[in-house]
Amino acid sequence: MLLESQYGESAGYTIALIIEQGAPFYDLGVFRERADVLMWDVYAETLSGGELEKIQFARLKSTLKRIWESGAPYREKMEEAGLSPGDVKSLEDLEKLPFSSKDDFRKNYPLGMLAVSRKDVVRIHASSGTTGTRTVVGYTENDIENWAQLVARIATAAGVTREDIAQISFTYGLFTGGFGLHYGLEKLGAMVIPVSGGQTELQMSVIMELKPSVLISTPTYALYLSELGKEMGIDLPGSSLRVGLFGAEPWSEEIRARIESGLGILATDNYGLSEVTGPGVAGECHLQNGLHIAEDHFIAEIVDEKGKPVGEGKQGELVLTTLTREAMPVIRFRTGDLTSITRAECECGRKNARMSRVVGRADDMLIIKGVNVYPSQIERALLEVAGVEPHYLIVVDRRRGLDVLEVWVEVSEGLFSDDAMVMRAFEEKIEAHIKSTLNVRASVRLKEPRTFDRTSGKAKRVIDLRREEPPDWLREELRMRKGAKGEHGSAHLV
Ligand code: DLL
């Protein structure tokens, strides 16, 4: 092993323990000395080829053993497939194993997925439940330590060091964003300001008075802070902020550009999900060139709708297997997130695979009159039209058997007008742009600046009335619109 060749055979025993128990390589003091500014765990982050596979396989075996011996629900799935841990003889055999999904968590709600005794669980978190019932996730002490290490890696990759002051504006609570980033940034040695989500005025005064250099939030909230700064006459681009770690929801390069100029920072994309740990699964380095996957902790696969692997660089659904999670390991977990993976080396020197920005969730795909379209594509088309603000809502419905798509979008202050003709002409311009770029017909409805709520949580961009009830405010708006047209019936777009 690279480690032995560099540090002598005496390192062997510790290394064996580290590999088996999933403890961080960083715990070997030698790496602390070697780590340069941009890598937290040089050894782990530059593992590749046979050496990485050896570690992944050893950890996969011990994960399967833990699941099997604890009788966690996945054991039953394996038995149904006629498999036992002994049948997994190489990493290639992973493909034989059954998939798991959020449904397994739901069926075993709240803590049935545990592969350890309940007394070994030191913390729980839960998913945000945007796509159904909440899923609860447990962590052992080692899980919490590994998680902090993973977050320290992505923060270091973005260029954060112990000299930095980090304002955490993710909500603290069941959501993994707040505590996940908090422990990781503390582990790294940065000074943490745990503002949590919301309280926008407090966020602003913290930026101005405590002078953080790092902002951590959802991209939507960062965008909102930048807008508000402008309105309040605060020079945020000239503030102490220099780096932003964002994630937890899909965003686009157009939004990144607006955040970076509005706050005067370098903004990185960070990915994770509760069922697999939380943030820290993958994150961009300062080169912003795809998200580095922590492959010594997770095996990532990309599959098509039928669950068949797709080739490198091809888009499909991300499937993750945890290699070091003790409390709730998952095997071949279907994330529902659409991305692609490349193994081409990044110029930053990290050797792990990178995933592309998540374009959306497989279940977010809208089929409008037979044309498949993702909300992220609509966002991109909207932002290509000057004067359109990055705050929008996509409303989908079925009317007389046909799918109808409406896009409600805010326009900038200067463009908003009381003249209905002017507004209609602008709506038509956006409709024509959507039709020409995405080949779908959308009705655009312009909204005044600040129509949509600004939240520090995940933004809700789509309301699909074919499947869900409208929120009260939308029901009211649709009712009024129908009243004006003299139509009756359930809440449908007219
Ligand atoms: O959102 C964990 C997280 C917190 C990630 C903070 C990054 C930063 P959940 O609430 O369980 O966990 O939601 C997970 O959010 O399956 C994706 O659909 C979406 N998601 C997370 N990060 C990104 C991202 C956290 N960078 C779900 N880009 C995932 C796009 C993301 N979507």
Residues whose N, C-alpha, C, O or C-beta is under 5 A from the ligand:
A	BS01	DLL	S127 S128 T176 G177 F246 G247 A248 E249 P250 W251 D269 N270 Y271 G272 L273 S274 E275 G278 P279 T335 D337 V358
